[in-house]
Amino acid sequence: MDPGVLAAVRLLPRHKKEVEELALTNEDFRGLCRDLADAEQALQRHARAGLPSSAARYAEYRHLIDGLESELRQIIRERRARSEDDRHE
């Protein structure tokens, strides 16, 4: 499985099926997943570095990951809403 999709599934395990389906059909979603994987790798590097300057970078990447999580959750919510609308038509 794609590293970005794996990162999204780790972050949002309750939404595994939706993450996998969206990754197959939505290029923007896949891009966010790739960005998430990259940010997680950078976060881990800075966490291991243990340098004073790494603390600021760590906080930046943590903030970036939080923002990406919000974006992924929003796309999932929108997909659910569209599915609900389709079922009621």
Order of alpha helices (4+ residues) and beta strands (2+ residues): alpha-alpha-alpha-alpha
